[in-house]
């Protein structure tokens, strides 16, 4: 069962640019106080940033440190600066 590589070897995963421990949380809107109530989840995880093989994308991933399962992957174009805006209408 070759994957197009000599000897059937799997392609090597790209080395992470950045890797750090990061858990998960839930955020629940509290309308009375107009604030979010943030609570931790028990999952142990880490954030991993890798560059795609073509060099055009940055992959932002959340990896479960126990099961080694990637539960979130966001491909981000390297030509843009990713931003996150939170606001209330």
C-alpha positions in Angstrom: 0.0 0.0 0.0 2.2 2.8 -1.2 1.1 6.4 -0.9 3.0 7.4 -4.0 6.3 7.4 -2.1 9.1 4.8 -2.3 8.5 2.0 0.2 5.0 3.1 0.9 6.1 5.6 3.5 3.6 8.3 4.6 4.6 11.9 3.9 6.1 13.6 6.9 3.9 16.1 8.7 5.3 19.6 8.6 7.1 20.8 11.7 5.0 23.1 13.9 6.0 26.8 13.8 4.4 27.3 17.3 3.0 24.8 19.8 1.6 25.5 23.2 -0.8 24.0 25.8 -4.3 25.4 25.6 -7.5 24.0 27.1 -11.1 24.7 26.0 -13.8 26.9 27.5 -17.5 27.6 27.1 -18.8 31.2 27.1 -22.4 31.8 28.0 -24.0 35.3 27.6 -25.5 36.7 30.8 -28.1 39.2 29.6 -28.6 40.7 33.1 -25.0 41.7 33.6 -24.3 42.0 29.8 -21.2 39.9 30.3 -20.0 36.4 29.3 -19.7 33.7 31.9 -16.6 31.7 30.9 -16.2 28.2 32.3 -13.3 25.8 31.6 -13.8 22.4 30.0 -11.9 19.3 31.2 -10.2 18.6 27.9 -6.5 19.0 27.8 -5.3 20.4 24.5 -2.7 22.4 22.6 -2.7 24.9 19.8 -0.5 24.0 16.9 0.4 26.3 14.0 1.9 24.8 10.9 2.7 26.0 7.4 1.0 24.1 4.6 3.2 22.2 2.1 2.5 24.8 -0.6 3.6 27.6 1.7 0.5 29.7 1.0 -1.6 28.7 4.1 -1.1 28.7 7.9 -3.0 25.9 9.7 -4.3 26.8 13.1 -5.2 23.6 14.9 -6.6 22.6 18.4 -5.3 19.1 19.3 -6.6 17.0 22.1 -3.5 16.0 24.1 -5.0 12.7 25.4 -6.6 11.3 22.2 -4.2 13.1 19.8 -7.3 14.0 17.7 -7.4 17.3 15.9 -10.9 18.8 16.5 -10.4 22.2 14.9 -8.4 23.2 11.8 -8.6 26.7 10.3 -6.6 27.3 7.1 -5.5 30.9 7.1 -4.1 32.6 4.0 -0.7 34.1 4.7 -1.5 37.2 2.7 -4.0 38.3 5.3 -3.7 39.1 9.0 -6.3 37.0 10.9 -8.5 39.1 13.2 -11.3 38.3 15.6 -13.8 40.9 16.5 -16.2 40.4 19.4 -18.9 43.0 19.9 -22.5 43.5 21.0 -25.1 45.0 18.9 
